[in-house]
Amino acid sequence: MSMKLQRFWIVFRDPPAFSPLGIGCGISAFDHHDALKLLEATVFKEHGRLEIASMAEDVDVSTLDPLHVLPNMGSCLVRGVWFPQRYSHE
């Protein structure tokens, strides 16, 4: 039996300057804890721990920024970071 992935959209309180993280971060993970684990292994590994302002679960990607996020995101059908793509580790 395979586990279903959930899509998370994370917004940071004080994102790094001049970074696409200012828009947010998209992650597909098994659950909330798995999403945080992926953040630790990717985004936080580079920037240190960032304060999370909000974390939306089961986000509908069609509602995300059509000019910046949608044309620049990776696949949200596989486990990992799909926006920004530079943090994808799988």
Buried (B, 14 or more C-beta within 10 A) or exposed (E): EEEEBBBBBBBBEEBBEEBBBEBBBBBBBBBEEBBBBBBEBBBBEEBEEBEEEEBBEEBEBEEBEEEBBEEBBBEBEEBBBBBBBBBBEE
